Amino acid sequence: MDFFTSIPTHIDYVGQAKAEKLYRAIITLFSIVGFIWGYIVQQFSQSVYILGAGFLLAAILTLPPWPMYRRNPLNWQNPKNTDEKPSSKKGKK
């Protein structure tokens, strides 16, 4: 189980944008090529197979958190110390 917990499961915001652009480009390219090839051979199934191959390629390249999607991590602030009680200020009524 230590192997599975050591796998990083996050990507940063810049990586999310890169993954989305890559996914859209792959799906668009494969759909255009699939449509043209299906029209040439007059087989709609060929278009569907090509689009499916593009979907699988896009999923393999964009779904796992590859290191290229984790190059710009956010610097989180340290948590506030909640052990201290807030001081109550007495104001005029």
VMD Tcl script that draws the C-alpha trace (Angstrom):
set ca {
  {0.00 0.00 0.00}
  {2.94 2.38 0.46}
  {3.48 2.35 -3.29}
  {-0.03 3.60 -3.96}
  {0.13 6.34 -1.33}
  {3.44 7.61 -2.73}
  {1.93 8.33 -6.17}
  {1.19 12.07 -6.52}
  {-2.45 12.79 -7.28}
  {-2.47 16.53 -7.89}
  {-1.73 18.96 -10.72}
  {-1.46 22.73 -10.53}
  {-3.64 25.31 -12.24}
  {-1.18 25.87 -15.09}
  {-1.03 22.11 -15.59}
  {-4.82 21.93 -15.71}
  {-4.85 24.53 -18.48}
  {-2.15 22.63 -20.41}
  {-4.03 19.35 -20.04}
  {-7.28 20.90 -21.24}
  {-5.63 22.52 -24.29}
  {-3.88 19.26 -25.17}
  {-7.10 17.26 -24.76}
  {-9.06 19.63 -26.99}
  {-6.34 19.68 -29.65}
  {-6.09 15.88 -29.79}
  {-9.85 15.33 -29.94}
  {-10.27 18.03 -32.60}
  {-7.42 16.70 -34.73}
  {-8.60 13.10 -34.55}
  {-12.21 14.07 -35.26}
  {-11.23 16.01 -38.39}
  {-8.95 13.22 -39.62}
  {-11.60 10.61 -38.79}
  {-14.29 12.52 -40.63}
  {-12.13 12.94 -43.73}
  {-11.00 9.30 -43.73}
  {-14.54 8.07 -43.14}
  {-15.77 10.20 -46.03}
  {-13.04 8.87 -48.34}
  {-13.75 5.20 -47.59}
  {-17.51 5.79 -47.09}
  {-17.48 4.02 -43.69}
  {-18.84 5.83 -40.65}
  {-17.37 3.12 -38.42}
  {-13.85 4.17 -39.50}
  {-14.59 7.70 -38.27}
  {-15.75 6.33 -34.93}
  {-12.65 4.11 -34.56}
  {-10.31 7.02 -35.28}
  {-12.16 9.27 -32.85}
  {-12.02 6.51 -30.22}
  {-8.26 6.17 -30.73}
  {-7.93 9.92 -30.26}
  {-10.00 9.76 -27.10}
  {-7.80 6.99 -25.68}
  {-4.62 8.88 -26.55}
  {-5.96 12.08 -24.99}
  {-7.01 10.20 -21.85}
  {-3.58 8.59 -21.48}
  {-1.82 11.94 -21.93}
  {-4.07 14.11 -19.79}
  {-5.72 12.08 -17.01}
  {-2.69 10.90 -15.00}
  {-0.88 13.64 -13.06}
  {2.29 13.57 -15.18}
  {5.24 15.69 -13.94}
  {4.74 18.15 -16.81}
  {1.46 19.16 -15.15}
  {3.06 19.76 -11.72}
  {5.75 22.33 -12.53}
  {4.07 25.39 -10.96}
  {2.90 24.44 -7.47}
  {1.06 26.92 -5.29}
  {2.81 28.24 -2.20}
  {0.23 27.75 0.52}
  {0.18 29.90 3.63}
  {1.01 28.35 6.96}
  {-2.06 27.62 9.10}
  {-2.87 30.04 11.89}
  {-2.33 28.90 15.44}
  {-5.82 28.15 16.74}
  {-4.69 27.23 20.26}
  {-4.66 30.85 21.38}
  {-7.93 32.39 22.48}
  {-8.79 35.66 20.78}
  {-8.53 38.63 23.09}
  {-11.86 40.29 23.68}
  {-11.75 44.06 23.39}
  {-14.20 45.93 25.52}
  {-15.66 48.84 23.65}
  {-17.90 51.66 24.71}
  {-21.63 51.02 24.59}
}
mol new
graphics top color blue
foreach p $ca { graphics top sphere $p radius 0.5 }
foreach p [lrange $ca 0 end-1] q [lrange $ca 1 end] { graphics top cylinder $p $q radius 0.2 }
display resetview
